[in-house]
């Protein structure tokens, strides 16, 4: 797996990183490091799920496919995945 995550930066440097996949174990180790800010993906999903009804099935289906590639294919989170998939039942 490739990670494009900054591990340390001089104080005056600001940078953005693009993640190709989300590794919950890695992100847990990075959490709280000085100067590194991110929203844990499970927290993002918890905020996303209540909005699915407003987004519609086509958008949620598209998002779910992306979420699977980015997160669910690499992390064990069956409860959140089930909630997302149940939207289509």
C-alpha positions in Angstrom: 0.0 0.0 0.0 1.1 3.5 -0.7 0.6 6.3 1.9 1.0 9.9 1.1 0.9 11.0 4.7 3.3 13.6 6.2 5.0 12.1 9.3 6.8 15.3 10.4 7.0 18.8 9.0 8.9 21.9 10.1 6.7 24.2 12.1 6.3 26.8 9.3 5.3 24.4 6.5 1.7 23.6 5.7 1.0 20.7 3.3 -1.9 18.6 2.2 -1.8 14.9 1.7 -3.9 12.7 -0.5 -4.7 9.3 0.9 -5.3 6.5 -1.6 -6.7 4.1 1.1 -7.5 4.5 4.7 -5.7 2.2 7.2 -7.4 2.6 10.5 -4.4 1.2 12.5 -2.0 3.6 10.8 -4.3 6.6 11.3 -4.8 5.7 15.0 -1.0 5.8 15.4 -0.8 9.2 13.6 -3.7 10.7 15.6 -2.6 13.4 18.0 0.8 14.1 16.3 1.6 17.8 16.4 0.6 19.6 13.3 -1.2 16.7 11.7 -5.0 17.1 11.4 -7.5 14.7 9.8 -11.0 13.5 10.3 -11.1 9.8 11.1 -13.0 8.1 8.3 -15.4 6.3 10.7 -16.4 9.7 12.1 -16.9 11.0 8.6 -19.2 8.0 7.9 -21.1 8.6 11.1 -21.9 12.2 9.9 -22.6 11.0 6.3 -25.1 8.2 7.0 -27.9 10.5 8.4 -27.8 12.5 5.2 -28.2 9.6 2.8 -32.0 10.2 2.4 -31.3 13.7 1.1 -28.6 12.5 -1.3 -30.7 9.9 -3.2 -29.9 6.4 -4.2 -27.7 7.2 -7.2 -25.4 9.4 -5.2 -25.2 7.1 -2.3 -24.5 4.1 -4.6 -21.6 6.1 -6.2 -20.3 7.1 -2.8 -20.6 3.6 -1.4 -18.5 2.3 -4.3 -15.8 4.8 -3.5 -16.0 4.1 0.3 -15.5 0.4 -0.4 -12.3 1.1 -2.4 -11.0 3.6 0.1 -12.0 2.2 3.4 -14.1 -1.0 3.6 -11.9 -3.1 1.4 -9.0 -2.4 3.9 -10.7 -2.2 7.3 -13.0 -4.4 9.3 -16.1 -2.3 9.9 -19.2 -4.5 9.2 -21.7 -2.5 11.1 -21.2 0.8 9.2 -21.0 -1.2 5.9 -24.3 -2.9 6.7 -26.0 0.5 7.5 -24.8 1.8 4.1 -25.9 -1.3 2.2 -29.3 -1.4 4.0 -30.1 2.0 2.5 -30.8 0.2 -0.8 -33.2 -2.5 0.6 
